[in-house]
Amino acid sequence: MVEERIEVAKRRVLTGTVRVGTRTETVEEIAEADLDRYRVEVTRVPVGRVVEEAPSARAEGDITIIPVVEERLVLVKQLFLVEEVHVRHVFEREVVRAPVTLRRQHAVVERLVAEGGTDARRASEDDGLLARSSD
């Protein structure tokens, strides 16, 4: 008696390769930032009056007042308030603009067919989808 048998095998066949790369482009843009500056203004205010004891420094709003006294010899020693130094705290904000270079990368995908030709599959820069040609 004769019997037929079937034997099934599979093998790999190279039909093409895919090459993926990136492309970097630069874009000039304007960077903007708020810069804060803190400075003080000093004003000397003459007072010219006799005081019993040295006044302490004090703050009135955004002004710090520092009393300046001296001893004067009259018939008696007494404190004489010569002046007050007013220190005003001023806050300023300035907008600064400077050009900066930004880099952006795009993926480029090429499918190479086995015969060495190039398939038309490339990453679309507009919508990120692959455009496919007929296989």
Disulfide bonds with the S-S distance in Angstrom:
none
